[in-house]
Amino acid sequence: MNKSPRQTASDESMEPAYDTLRRYAVHLLADRERERLKLATEIHDKIGQNLLALKIDISMLHVRTRGNHPLINSKAESLLKEIDVAIQNTKSIINSLHPPVLDLGLLAAIDWQIKEFEKLGAMTCTASVNGDEETFAAYNHYTLPVIRILHEAFINAMNHGKARAACVSLSTSENMLTVQVYDDGIGIRPDDLNKPNAYGLLGIREYARMKRGTFTMMPHDPSGTLMTVQLPARDRQH
């Protein structure tokens, strides 16, 4: 069905507003990542260091009360176990905010993200990489958005697609990075992409736009969903 001249004019008049909203969404994503990094740093430097100091003090108490004060020694041992749990939880929070593995490059970060997601036990994840670290060195500055995109794609496949397996495919061609995620779930309908509460898909789309890339999601034959994100070798945001 062709659009009337009035509809076309209306769409064109709304384009500046759409562009403003897109740029605002990009600003919010970038600001959120800065806040995540700041919070992860503060948790590491303050809470993490305090827990470590507390563990050292309790460890000394545990050693000194061994054989002389069995009740205190037992309590100190129990506290050490609780502190270890708190330290692990703190590390987990830091990793969710800003994983240290991001500094190791794109391939290492993708491998980490897959292993972290598989720990949930609800879905198996594999990777198919067409190249080595040297091949993808030009795209290491995309490590953070790619990790965020994969996380949202896995969550969407598991929760909404009811998938039991997902595969990440990574390749390069003509100065373009291509990231694809195929899952074996129930598939996706075209109108699912435009649902107002599809925040995960919206996040993937905006991460791609933030880096001047493209995002598509479509049913995959015979079942499941295929998500494709393409990012240019040079970040043309600035």
PyMOL commands that set and color helices and strands:
alter all, ss='L'
color gray80, all
select helices_A, chain A and resi 5-64+70-97+100-104+106-118+137-159+190-194+199-210
alter helices_A, ss='H'
color red, helices_A
select strands_A, chain A and resi 124-129+165-173+176-183+214-219+225-232
alter strands_A, ss='S'
color yellow, strands_A
deselect
rebuild
show_as cartoon
